[in-house]
Amino acid sequence: MERVDFNYRNKIFTVIFAGILLFFTVIFSISVGVYEIPFFEVFNVIRYHLLGGEVPPEIYNAIVWDIRIPRVLAGMLIGMALATSGATYQGVFRNPLVSPFILGVSSGAAFGAALSIVFPIPYSAQLSAFIFGMVAVFCAYSIAKVRGKTPLVTLLLAGVVLGSLFDALVSIFQYIATEAQLKAIVFWLMGGLYHIDWSHLQILAFSIPLGILLLMAYSWKLNILSLGEEEARSLGINTERLKILLITVATFITSISVSVAGIIGWVGLMIPHAARLIIGPDHRFLIPLSAIMGGIFLILCDTIARTLTTGEIPLGIVTSLLGTPYLIYLLRSRKDQFFGGE
């Protein structure tokens, strides 16, 4: 499949069209579930809470406002964060197979969550997961830094090593945990939005849009960095400072997402690829389109997770089932681009 070369106006139109599609995806997902709710009732509930007026039926109000809206909006924001982080990492590392978890974010966050579940520490699993997700990246940077510079290959290797270490520690916690604690750890590792409420949404709504806007503001510099560090330095860009900023912001919104929803893989790997096929490699358009497509994708995956069976499938399983065939397609169809061919 060859990428279509759109001009500037068509790229803007593509992003706007994707935003409209995201809006209708949100409304669709709020309406769909074990208890079907008509579209106009969804709008009535939203109108009542925002503008006042006629009180909607109690059952519709409870399902739409208290359960589905926080969950769907949280899924949208988390999908946007993971996809945006993926696009940023792939641009910084100039590697199309890099994902937001490459520096050990997920493993560090999993360790933090398991630590708070097994031992009675005075803060929540979400906060602990966020702290250790950031700690993992900080440690990777400290290990990889040599003479004031951080080679990308060394940084990647440090992330892999730390990820293995944290995975081993999580396995120890699973071994010593009680049955109830083990169940909580396993469900957290599989990812899901079943526990989302308005308090979680407030955290996401404050941090993730801010991080995405910051990455978009530096997207033109990321375009230059993607050409190579020597070229970027020759144009007056402090590449080391720029890499630290971009990776820190991308890791921050990833850690926030993982701390709330658990481990949700593949979104940050395949969504930027899909967006790149549609709109091209220009990060000024790639980042916003990746964010929108990531929101759409995770909302649809969560809708499948909660409606496909009478129970609820962990969200991480759904994204993995959809992501694995896509990665196989990428490896088979674009292996010359990824690995230089044979």
Phi, psi and omega in degrees: 000121182268141179287135178278133182270095180277151172275178187302315183294318180293329177293318177298316179299321180298316179295317179297316179299320178296322178296320177296318179298323177298318180301312181290330176296319178299312180297318179299314183293324178295327183281333188266141177168187177301323176255105182288136180232127180299152181303316185294331177289326175298313179296324179297318179295315180296317180298320181298316183284333181267323187240348184084191179111209184298133181285126179285164176305143186300321182294318178295318181297317181294316183288313185287307189278320185273334186245301191282319182298310177302320182292313182294315180294323176295318177299319178299312182294320179293318176298320178296317181296313182294318180292318178296318177298318179299314178298321180292313179300316181296326177288317181294314183275352182051044181222119185286354180253015178274141178235169181299342184265010189293332183265017178087015182300310184295319181293318177297317178295321178297320177298315180299316179295315180297322179300315182288335179282319185279322182247141182283078178266153190278033172207166192284165177298325180296314181294318179297318179297318179297314182300312184284336172296317177291322179298321180300317180291319178300317179295319179299318178294318181295320180292320187279341186287125181226121178053043176080000180237156181234092179300137185297320181296317178297320179296318178297316179297320178298320177297319178295316180297312180295323177300318178295320179297312181294323177299320179295320179294322176297320178298322176297316179298320178296327182289321184266353184288155171287173181299317180293318179295319179298318178298318180295319179295315182296316179296323179294319181293331180278346176078149178172162181243016186294339184257005187293136172224188185294331179294319176295319182296324179298319178298313181294318184292334179278320190267316188291312177301324178297315179295319180294318178297322178294318177295322177295325180295331180259013185296327180291326175289327176295326174302316180291317180298327180294340178285341182132149184292324180297316179296319180295318179295324179293339178265010174088016181264131174282094189295322181296314179295320180295317179298316180299316180297309183296315181292322180295314180294315180297320178292323180300309182289332174293315180297319176301315181296313181295323181295332181269318190251355185083195184277115177235103186272172170078334183299313182287348178268311189269330182295315176301326176296314180298318179294322180295324177295329183277314193242351178097180188273358181293114185292343175297331178252330182296318182295309179296322179292321177299318180300313182295315180294324176296320176297315179299313184299313184288327175298314180294320178297319180292324177297318176296317184299325185260356181239345186292324179232175179290333174269210178225126178278134176304136186298323180299329178292317181297313181295326178291319179297326178276330184281325183299311177300326181292319178295320177300318177300316180297316181295324182281321187270338186229033184292332177296321179292321184281317190238002177082008177074190180247000000 
